[in-house]
Amino acid sequence: MFRSLSKSQFHWRSRYSYFKSYLAYCGEYPWVPLIGARCCISYCPNMVLRQFGFEQFIPRTTELATFYEDFKTSKKLLESVRKAWKHPGRVTSAKRVEGKTTKGYPIWQKTRGKGYRVPPFEGPPRSLIQSAEDIYEEVRAQQESYNLSLNAEVEELGAKRRRLESNLITQEKALANTRKEKDDLLAQLQQQQLKFQQLQEKYVLLSEDKKRQDVSMKRWIGRASKAEEMVLKLEETNESLQEQCRSQDIIIANLDERVDHLLSIEQTLSSEKENAEREAECWASEAMRYHVQADDAKNYALGLRGIAQQIADGEPMTRNEFHRFFGLIRDGINEISAYDGPRLWKD
């Protein structure tokens, strides 16, 4: 009965709300291993989603078959499942698309239905004589099923033909590009051959130039060795000159010190000369004053001598002469008391 229905007559609906992501596998297992008290079974969410209107795909029955194993028979299974649950894998793009199938699914579905026989319906016996309408409906259902399979094959063949055509066009373009690249490479090869010949000629010329340069280089090396010897001699001479310069610098420094000492001596002598000149002037002025005082003392002495001679001769003295005598004595005493010695500097 269901085989007589067309694809458009089926509408898949989920009794639960849809979700954005779900747990699809664990570790290396292509399904989710569920651990029980005594055993472990497999659960494949991808196979379950096929029943709720999601994408139809060809199941990998070898890997997605129901798995059941007791822990007693395989103790390593528990450890393997425990490690697998540490690396769960989720599908984040779970979208419900009506009628979407993967590549090759229609052909797989058609081949899967071949040779399948529906068991007879267990119920009241049908009439041996079928009406024309029943026969027509049965034939129509078979025809629609056959047409659907043919349409699927035609669509797949058309897609394959389009892919082949696009591949052929691509290959033709690639072949044309390859031929063009081949022509370009041949032209480049010819150019490279010409360049190679030119380079060979240049190499011959350069080798000859190199030989000449080697000869000149040897000459220059000999000259360079002589120049190095001269440089060594110049360096030795330079070192000796530098040593002489250092000794001359030391001598010049000593001379500078001596010149400074002589300058200081000269300044001292000049200051002493000035002091001596001032002392000489003082002594000259004192000498003049001394001569004046000496003349005065001489005059006083002559006057006193005359008066003393007069007294010794017994000549009487007048009052004026007596007063003049004592005045001379007083003036002499005053001059002697007023004399304070020679002056060595001016006030």
Buried (B, 14 or more C-beta within 10 A) or exposed (E): EEEEEEEEEEEEEEEEEEEEEBEBBBBEBBBBBEBEEEBBBBEBBBBEBBEEBBBBBBBEEEEBEEBEBEBEEEEEBEEBBEEBBEEEEEBEEBEBEEEEBEEEBBBBBBEEEEEEEEEEEEEEEEEEEEEEEEEEEEEEBEEBBEEBBEEBEEEBEEEEEEEEEEEEEEEEEEEEEEEEEEEEEEEEEEEEEEEEEEEEEEEEEEEEEEEEEEEEEEEEEEEEEEEEEEEEEEEEEEEEEEEEEEEEEEEEEEEEEEEEEEEEEEEEEEEEEEEEEEEEEBBEEBEEEEEEBEEEBEEBEEBBEEBEEBEEEEEEEEEEBEEBBEEBBEBBEEEEEEEEEEEEEEE
